[in-house]
Amino acid sequence: MKRILLLPALLLLMCSSVSGQVTISPTTLFIDDQSRFGTFLVMNSSDQAQEVSLSFQFGYPGTDETGRSVMRYDDDEAASRHSIADWIRGFPRNFILEPGQRQTVRLTVRPPEQIEDGVYWTRIKTTSNPLSADVEEQAGEGISAQINFNFEQVTSGFYKQGSVNTGIVFEDLAVEQNGESAYVVADLVRSGNAPFLGSMQLLIRNSSGNTVEEFRSSTTMYFDGLKRMNFDITDWPAGEYTAEMRFESRRSDIPSTDLVQMDSVSSEVRFTVAP
């Protein structure tokens, strides 16, 4: 009687399928109107051959009404003004990578004539899954079941047209407290014709002017909205504090030459930690 192998095989295959498959470099790609092409590298770091495919979709990281980060893929109005998803082409768009193999993908952008100066963008989706074995190779004693997962990596592609600039203006800055936790939330207006890509820094000082907490993270600002940074006030001495939030056009994962530069901006707000 033939045995039916299910759960152990499924668990093993699920684990191997979702573990490291392909890696991409760089994860943020910039193309300008002078060359209109760029490249990125896809590398198979797994021990299985991988089927890889590319697709493009407009989207951007935004925030909700509390300042928490959310991805937006349904903003049709913004897409009509800023998307290059219909302008960009990838070569090759579908390919197979053997274990340890790498593939250079070339991207070209063909924008409509006489578009306005500014930065346009898309999300680049690179989907990979293990190459299925031939039916003859799968046949054998017993029956086995296999589940393969599509592994989707989403990176960013930007196109710079003409003269570009960006900026951030503080409309408001406030501190909210909830027990032992607190957060600073900034109401911001993004100026210029390009998204802001850079870093966000939070400094907390006590009444003596000494820094008691410091946080920094990479961030983006595509449109007007809120930005939020959380911090813990457990065991803080009661008293007056000052929170300073600062934005700068620099980050560790993108060369400064690719970033649209702006002068750093900051704002401060005072708050009280009760006894």
C-alpha positions as CSV (number, residue, x, y, z in Angstrom):
1,M,0.0,0.0,0.0
2,K,1.4,3.4,-0.9
3,R,1.9,5.8,1.9
4,I,0.6,9.4,1.7
5,L,3.2,11.9,3.0
6,L,1.6,15.2,4.0
7,L,2.4,17.2,7.2
8,P,6.2,16.6,7.6
9,A,6.9,17.2,3.9
10,L,4.7,20.3,3.9
11,L,6.4,21.8,6.9
12,L,9.8,21.2,5.5
13,L,9.0,22.6,2.1
14,M,7.2,25.6,3.6
15,C,10.3,26.5,5.7
16,S,12.7,26.1,2.8
17,S,10.5,28.1,0.4
18,V,10.1,31.2,2.6
19,S,13.8,31.3,3.7
20,G,16.2,33.5,1.9
21,Q,15.6,33.4,-1.9
22,V,16.9,36.4,-3.8
23,T,18.5,39.6,-2.8
24,I,18.3,42.9,-4.6
25,S,20.8,45.8,-4.8
26,P,20.2,48.7,-4.7
27,T,16.8,48.9,-3.0
28,T,16.3,52.5,-4.1
29,L,17.0,53.3,-7.7
30,F,17.3,56.8,-9.3
31,I,17.0,57.6,-13.0
32,D,17.2,61.1,-14.5
33,D,16.2,62.8,-17.7
34,Q,19.8,62.9,-18.9
35,S,20.2,59.1,-19.3
36,R,16.7,57.7,-18.7
37,F,18.1,54.3,-17.7
38,G,19.4,52.5,-14.7
39,T,20.3,49.0,-13.4
40,F,19.9,46.9,-10.3
41,L,21.2,43.4,-9.4
42,V,19.2,40.3,-8.5
43,M,21.1,37.6,-6.8
44,N,20.0,34.0,-5.9
45,S,21.3,33.3,-2.4
46,S,19.3,30.1,-2.0
47,D,20.2,26.5,-2.9
48,Q,17.4,26.2,-5.5
49,A,16.8,27.6,-8.9
50,Q,14.4,30.6,-8.8
51,E,11.9,31.9,-11.2
52,V,12.0,35.7,-11.0
53,S,9.5,38.2,-12.5
54,L,9.2,42.0,-12.3
55,S,6.2,44.3,-12.1
56,F,5.5,47.9,-11.4
57,Q,2.9,49.6,-9.3
58,F,2.4,53.2,-8.1
59,G,2.4,53.5,-4.3
60,Y,4.1,55.4,-1.5
61,P,4.5,55.3,2.3
62,G,2.2,57.7,4.0
63,T,0.7,58.1,7.5
64,D,-2.7,57.7,9.1
65,E,-4.5,60.2,11.3
66,T,-2.3,59.4,14.3
67,G,1.0,59.6,12.4
68,R,1.6,55.9,12.1
69,S,3.1,54.7,8.8
70,V,0.9,53.0,6.2
71,M,1.5,52.1,2.5
72,R,-0.9,53.7,0.0
73,Y,-1.5,51.9,-3.3
74,D,-5.0,53.3,-4.0
75,D,-4.3,57.0,-4.5
76,D,-5.5,57.4,-8.1
77,E,-5.2,61.2,-8.1
78,A,-1.5,61.1,-7.0
79,A,-0.8,58.3,-9.5
80,S,-2.1,60.5,-12.4
81,R,0.4,63.2,-11.4
82,H,3.4,61.3,-10.2
83,S,3.4,57.7,-11.4
84,I,6.0,56.2,-13.8
85,A,4.6,52.7,-13.6
86,D,3.4,53.0,-17.2
87,W,6.6,54.6,-18.4
88,I,9.2,52.2,-17.1
89,R,10.3,48.9,-18.7
90,G,12.6,46.2,-17.3
91,F,14.9,43.9,-19.3
92,P,14.7,41.0,-18.7
93,R,11.3,41.0,-17.0
94,N,11.1,37.3,-16.4
95,F,14.1,35.0,-15.9
96,I,15.5,32.0,-14.1
97,L,18.4,32.2,-11.6
98,E,20.4,29.1,-10.7
99,P,21.8,28.9,-7.1
100,G,24.5,31.6,-6.6
101,Q,23.8,33.2,-10.0
102,R,23.1,36.9,-10.5
103,Q,21.3,38.9,-13.1
104,T,21.6,42.6,-14.0
105,V,18.2,44.1,-14.8
106,R,18.2,47.2,-17.0
107,L,15.4,49.7,-16.6
108,T,14.4,52.4,-19.1
109,V,12.0,55.3,-18.6
110,R,10.1,56.8,-21.5
111,P,8.1,59.7,-20.2
112,P,5.6,61.7,-22.2
113,E,6.8,64.8,-23.9
114,Q,6.9,68.1,-22.0
115,I,6.2,66.8,-18.5
116,E,6.7,69.2,-15.6
117,D,9.9,69.3,-13.7
118,G,9.8,67.2,-10.6
119,V,10.4,63.7,-9.2
120,Y,8.1,60.8,-10.4
121,W,8.2,57.3,-9.0
122,T,7.0,53.7,-8.9
123,R,7.3,50.6,-6.7
124,I,9.3,47.8,-8.3
125,K,8.0,44.4,-7.3
126,T,10.5,41.5,-7.7
127,T,8.7,38.2,-7.2
128,S,10.6,34.9,-6.9
129,N,9.6,31.3,-6.3
130,P,11.6,28.0,-6.5
131,L,11.6,26.5,-9.9
132,S,9.2,23.5,-10.0
133,A,10.7,20.1,-10.8
134,D,9.5,18.2,-13.8
135,V,6.7,15.7,-13.3
136,E,9.0,12.8,-14.0
137,E,11.4,14.0,-11.3
138,Q,8.6,14.3,-8.7
139,A,7.2,10.8,-9.5
140,G,8.3,8.0,-7.2
141,E,7.3,5.8,-4.4
142,G,4.4,7.3,-2.4
143,I,2.6,10.6,-2.9
144,S,3.9,13.9,-1.6
145,A,2.4,17.3,-1.5
146,Q,4.4,20.5,-2.1
147,I,3.6,24.2,-1.4
148,N,5.8,26.9,-2.8
149,F,5.5,30.5,-1.7
150,N,6.0,33.5,-3.9
151,F,8.5,35.8,-2.3
152,E,7.8,39.4,-3.2
153,Q,10.3,42.2,-2.5
154,V,9.2,45.8,-3.1
155,T,11.8,48.4,-3.8
156,S,11.6,52.0,-5.1
157,G,12.3,53.6,-8.4
158,F,12.5,57.4,-8.9
159,Y,12.7,59.5,-12.1
160,K,14.1,63.0,-11.9
161,Q,13.0,65.5,-14.5
162,G,14.6,68.9,-14.8
163,S,15.1,71.1,-11.8
164,V,14.0,69.5,-8.5
165,N,13.7,70.7,-4.9
166,T,12.0,69.7,-1.7
167,G,11.3,71.1,1.8
168,I,9.4,70.5,5.0
169,V,7.5,73.1,7.0
170,F,6.3,72.5,10.6
171,E,2.6,73.4,11.1
172,D,2.4,72.0,14.6
173,L,4.4,69.9,17.1
174,A,2.9,68.2,20.1
175,V,3.7,65.6,22.8
176,E,1.1,63.1,23.9
177,Q,1.5,60.9,27.0
178,N,-0.1,57.6,27.9
179,G,1.1,56.2,31.2
180,E,4.8,55.2,30.8
181,S,4.9,55.9,27.1
182,A,4.8,59.1,25.1
183,Y,5.1,60.2,21.5
184,V,5.9,63.4,19.6
185,V,3.7,64.1,16.6
186,A,4.5,66.7,13.9
187,D,2.0,68.2,11.5
188,L,4.0,68.8,8.3
189,V,3.7,70.4,4.9
190,R,6.0,69.2,2.2
191,S,7.1,71.9,-0.2
192,G,8.8,71.7,-3.6
193,N,8.3,69.3,-6.5
194,A,10.0,66.2,-5.0
195,P,9.4,63.8,-2.1
196,F,11.6,64.3,0.9
197,L,14.0,61.3,1.5
198,G,16.2,61.7,4.5
199,S,16.3,61.2,8.2
200,M,14.2,62.2,11.2
201,Q,15.8,62.9,14.6
202,L,14.2,63.4,18.0
203,L,16.1,65.0,20.9
204,I,14.7,65.1,24.4
205,R,16.3,67.5,26.9
206,N,15.6,68.1,30.6
207,S,15.2,71.5,32.3
208,S,19.0,71.8,32.6
209,G,19.4,71.5,28.9
210,N,21.0,68.0,29.0
211,T,20.0,65.5,26.4
212,V,18.2,62.5,28.1
213,E,17.1,60.6,24.9
214,E,18.0,60.7,21.2
215,F,16.5,58.8,18.4
216,R,17.2,58.8,14.6
217,S,15.6,57.0,11.8
218,S,15.3,57.1,8.0
219,T,12.1,58.6,6.8
220,T,10.2,59.9,3.7
221,M,7.7,62.6,3.1
222,Y,5.8,62.3,-0.2
223,F,3.0,64.6,0.7
224,D,1.6,66.7,3.6
225,G,0.9,64.7,6.7
226,L,1.9,63.7,10.2
227,K,5.1,62.2,11.5
228,R,5.3,60.4,14.8
229,M,8.1,59.1,17.1
230,N,7.5,57.1,20.3
231,F,9.6,57.1,23.4
232,D,9.5,55.6,26.9
233,I,9.2,57.8,30.0
234,T,9.3,55.0,32.5
235,D,11.2,56.1,35.7
236,W,11.7,59.6,34.3
237,P,12.0,62.3,37.1
238,A,9.1,64.6,37.2
239,G,9.7,68.0,35.7
240,E,9.9,70.1,32.5
241,Y,11.3,68.7,29.3
242,T,11.8,69.9,25.7
243,A,11.3,67.7,22.6
244,E,13.1,68.8,19.4
245,M,12.2,67.1,16.1
246,R,14.6,67.6,13.1
247,F,14.6,66.6,9.5
248,E,17.8,66.4,7.4
249,S,18.6,65.3,3.8
250,R,20.9,62.5,4.7
251,R,20.5,58.8,5.4
252,S,22.8,55.8,5.5
253,D,21.3,53.7,2.8
254,I,21.2,56.3,-0.1
255,P,24.2,58.3,-1.3
256,S,23.8,62.1,-0.8
257,T,24.3,62.7,-4.5
258,D,21.0,60.9,-5.1
259,L,19.0,62.7,-2.5
260,V,17.2,66.0,-3.3
261,Q,18.8,68.3,-0.8
262,M,17.2,70.8,1.5
263,D,18.3,72.8,4.5
264,S,17.7,71.0,7.8
265,V,14.6,72.1,9.7
266,S,13.5,71.6,13.3
267,S,10.9,72.6,15.8
268,E,10.6,72.3,19.6
269,V,7.8,71.8,22.1
270,R,7.9,71.7,25.9
271,F,6.0,69.1,28.0
272,T,5.8,68.1,31.6
273,V,6.2,64.7,33.2
274,A,4.0,64.5,36.3
275,P,5.2,63.0,39.6
